Amino acid sequence: MQKNLLFLFLFLFVEITTAQQNQLSPQAEISVLTVGSGTSLNDAFGHSAFRIKDPLLRIDVTYGYGEYDFDAPNFYLKFAQGKLNYLISKTEFTRFYQVYNYFNRSIKEQVLNLSQTEKQKLYDYLINNYKPENRRYLYEFFYDNCATKIKDVINVASNNTITFHNPKDFEEATFRTLIQNNLNKNSWGSLGIDLALGSVIDKKATPEDHMFLPENIYRFFENATIRNTNEPLVKESHVLYSKKPTPHSSYFLISPLFVLGIIGLLIIYITYNDYKKEKRTKWLDVTLFTVTGLIGVMLLLLWFATDHTGTHQNYNILWAFALNILVIGQLLRNKASRWFIKYIKFLIILLCLLTLHWLIGVQVFAIGLIPFLIALIIRYAYLIKFYNGQISIWTETQQN
């Protein structure tokens, strides 16, 4: 009995001591940190985090969402499937600042106009969220990322009393436009995004949806008000670090538009040469059908075999047609079957449908693909002419 009482006493003592340690003083400030873009694709959209600063308790830490859990089993498979759990991170502010200063990424701070109760509620929420059993969460790029978590936690701490107003320069945009505004459209990262993400991201994003980007969290928070008092949510803003100007090198010679343009011209040149000599370059056709077929298989897997919502309804499959893999045998034969000629005509119809989808805004495709798609339709047209010519010669021979 005495041992039980002693254990209960120790337990209560530890709980009370911990609660007191986590009790913020009236001097405490909670702010939102917005980090600017970096040089790599995964850094291109910036980062958001909370800063908890209490000089009386000597606390100055940051909490941010979206950290990779490299210890997760089958990390790369789960990442590809969209089933990877991400982590909430906790970092001393000095360390946080040093890292982004080193990588020359801007840091802006917005001190929030919260009551003492709201500050404590937000801090307690983050502490509880950081516990090992709560740290992991299923990341979603558009609706549950490092930026949207900031908005969600603020709403929890304030009991949903924050009203978000559109910034003065707000413009309606699709998810794809919001992404591409942060990228060089003639870059491999931009092409990869336009290739992997489907038409679902070509719909108009609501004003709240815009806040999946850290920079938009900053802009919307600057204009947000507290519903009960109509006071601004942000008490004051600071630029903690300004990105230093860096020279921009021209990478056009290795850009998608240039590289795929060269490939497109090569395809057209070989096709013209084949036309003049009335022959067919088999290795080119096998390569084109293999590449387009494999890309098509990958796009179908992203659409139907993963939990990524942004990869659905991807009409890149109109040019990257998965069934091309299954008909390669026809390209190796000296004389193709009649049905194969109809199949190639079907591929041209698909390319026409892709153009229509692009023109009416169903889906926007990568500009770097344009020269390759033009070359592809020219090659398909030549194959139809070539095979039809073969059949005509064979028919005349049979008649004679």
FENSULSUL-V885808 format. One record per residue. PSI is psi in radians with two decimals (999 if undefined). Layout:
BEGIN
psi=PSI
psi=PSI
END
This chain:
BEGIN
psi=-0.78
psi=-0.65
psi=-0.69
psi=-0.73
psi=-0.69
psi=-0.74
psi=-0.76
psi=-0.70
psi=-0.79
psi=-0.69
psi=-0.81
psi=-0.64
psi=-0.79
psi=-0.76
psi=-0.76
psi=-0.72
psi=-0.77
psi=-0.76
psi=-0.68
psi=-0.66
psi=-0.55
psi=0.01
psi=1.93
psi=2.58
psi=2.90
psi=-0.31
psi=-0.08
psi=2.53
psi=2.47
psi=2.26
psi=2.84
psi=2.25
psi=2.31
psi=2.06
psi=2.36
psi=3.10
psi=2.73
psi=-2.87
psi=-0.41
psi=2.90
psi=-0.72
psi=-0.22
psi=-0.07
psi=-0.36
psi=0.06
psi=-2.95
psi=2.63
psi=2.58
psi=2.80
psi=2.53
psi=2.21
psi=2.03
psi=2.13
psi=1.71
psi=-0.53
psi=-0.71
psi=0.00
psi=0.78
psi=2.29
psi=1.50
psi=2.81
psi=2.53
psi=2.26
psi=2.65
psi=2.74
psi=0.37
psi=2.42
psi=2.45
psi=1.48
psi=-0.26
psi=-0.08
psi=2.37
psi=2.53
psi=0.84
psi=-0.94
psi=-0.63
psi=-0.79
psi=-0.63
psi=-0.80
psi=-0.59
psi=-0.17
psi=0.42
psi=0.27
psi=2.25
psi=2.36
psi=3.05
psi=2.70
psi=2.37
psi=2.72
psi=2.20
psi=2.46
psi=2.42
psi=-0.68
psi=-0.71
psi=-0.77
psi=-0.84
psi=-0.77
psi=-0.71
psi=-0.88
psi=-0.46
psi=-0.74
psi=-0.71
psi=0.17
psi=0.90
psi=2.24
psi=2.62
psi=2.12
psi=2.52
psi=2.38
psi=1.92
psi=2.18
psi=2.51
psi=1.28
psi=2.63
psi=2.90
psi=-0.66
psi=-0.73
psi=-0.67
psi=-0.82
psi=-0.70
psi=-0.73
psi=-0.76
psi=-0.77
psi=-0.65
psi=-0.78
psi=-0.71
psi=-0.78
psi=-0.67
psi=-0.46
psi=-0.17
psi=2.54
psi=-0.65
psi=-0.21
psi=-0.11
psi=-0.57
psi=2.49
psi=2.70
psi=1.95
psi=2.49
psi=2.13
psi=-0.71
psi=-0.49
psi=-0.15
psi=1.14
psi=-2.91
psi=-0.50
psi=-0.82
psi=-0.52
psi=-0.61
psi=-0.85
psi=-0.77
psi=-0.75
psi=-0.68
psi=-0.73
psi=-0.66
psi=-0.83
psi=-0.54
psi=0.11
psi=0.69
psi=0.70
psi=0.20
psi=2.30
psi=2.12
psi=2.13
psi=2.60
psi=2.38
psi=2.77
psi=-0.64
psi=0.39
psi=2.34
psi=2.39
psi=2.54
psi=2.77
psi=2.89
psi=-0.69
psi=-0.74
psi=-0.73
psi=-0.65
psi=-0.88
psi=-0.39
psi=-0.33
psi=0.07
psi=2.81
psi=2.06
psi=-0.37
psi=0.94
psi=2.80
psi=-0.56
psi=-0.76
psi=-0.77
psi=-0.73
psi=-0.70
psi=-0.79
psi=-0.46
psi=-0.72
psi=-0.50
psi=2.42
psi=-2.93
psi=-0.23
psi=-0.42
psi=0.09
psi=0.17
psi=2.72
psi=2.31
psi=2.41
psi=2.84
psi=-0.70
psi=-0.63
psi=-0.50
psi=-0.38
psi=0.27
psi=-0.19
psi=2.30
psi=-0.72
psi=-0.58
psi=-0.52
psi=-0.79
psi=-0.83
psi=-0.74
psi=-0.63
psi=-0.61
psi=-0.49
psi=0.00
psi=2.63
psi=2.78
psi=2.14
psi=-0.72
psi=-0.61
psi=-0.22
psi=0.33
psi=2.70
psi=2.54
psi=-0.63
psi=2.11
psi=-0.73
psi=2.71
psi=2.54
psi=2.59
psi=1.93
psi=-0.55
psi=2.25
psi=2.31
psi=2.30
psi=2.44
psi=2.41
psi=2.55
psi=2.41
psi=2.05
psi=2.61
psi=2.12
psi=0.44
psi=-0.61
psi=-0.27
psi=0.25
psi=2.76
psi=-0.73
psi=-0.69
psi=-0.86
psi=-0.85
psi=-0.44
psi=-0.74
psi=-0.76
psi=-0.75
psi=-0.76
psi=-0.64
psi=-0.74
psi=-0.78
psi=-0.71
psi=-0.81
psi=-0.68
psi=-0.74
psi=-0.73
psi=-0.70
psi=-0.70
psi=-0.75
psi=-0.63
psi=0.02
psi=0.88
psi=-3.13
psi=2.25
psi=1.77
psi=-0.74
psi=-0.60
psi=-0.81
psi=-0.72
psi=-0.73
psi=-0.81
psi=-0.78
psi=-0.60
psi=-0.85
psi=-0.87
psi=-0.63
psi=-0.78
psi=-0.72
psi=-0.69
psi=-0.73
psi=-0.76
psi=-0.75
psi=-0.65
psi=-0.68
psi=-0.74
psi=-0.57
psi=-0.87
psi=-0.31
psi=0.17
psi=2.94
psi=0.13
psi=2.07
psi=-0.50
psi=-0.17
psi=0.09
psi=2.73
psi=0.89
psi=1.89
psi=0.20
psi=-0.30
psi=-0.14
psi=-0.46
psi=-0.61
psi=1.41
psi=2.04
psi=-0.58
psi=-0.20
psi=-0.52
psi=-0.64
psi=-0.23
psi=0.17
psi=-0.55
psi=-0.59
psi=-0.55
psi=-0.36
psi=-0.22
psi=2.69
psi=-0.56
psi=2.13
psi=2.74
psi=2.75
psi=-0.64
psi=-0.48
psi=-0.59
psi=-0.71
psi=-0.62
psi=-0.75
psi=-0.66
psi=-0.65
psi=-0.66
psi=-0.66
psi=-0.67
psi=-0.70
psi=-0.70
psi=-0.62
psi=-0.69
psi=-0.69
psi=-0.79
psi=-0.72
psi=-0.77
psi=-0.68
psi=-0.77
psi=-0.69
psi=0.01
psi=0.27
psi=-0.75
psi=2.46
psi=2.34
psi=2.87
psi=2.32
psi=-0.49
psi=-0.34
psi=-0.31
psi=-0.93
psi=-0.60
psi=-0.72
psi=-0.64
psi=-0.79
psi=-0.63
psi=-0.78
psi=-0.58
psi=-0.72
psi=-0.76
psi=-0.74
psi=-0.70
psi=-0.68
psi=-0.69
psi=-0.81
psi=-0.77
psi=-0.85
psi=-0.65
psi=-0.67
psi=-0.70
psi=-0.77
psi=-0.69
psi=-0.77
psi=-0.74
psi=-0.66
psi=-0.75
psi=-0.67
psi=-0.72
psi=-0.67
psi=-0.63
psi=999
END
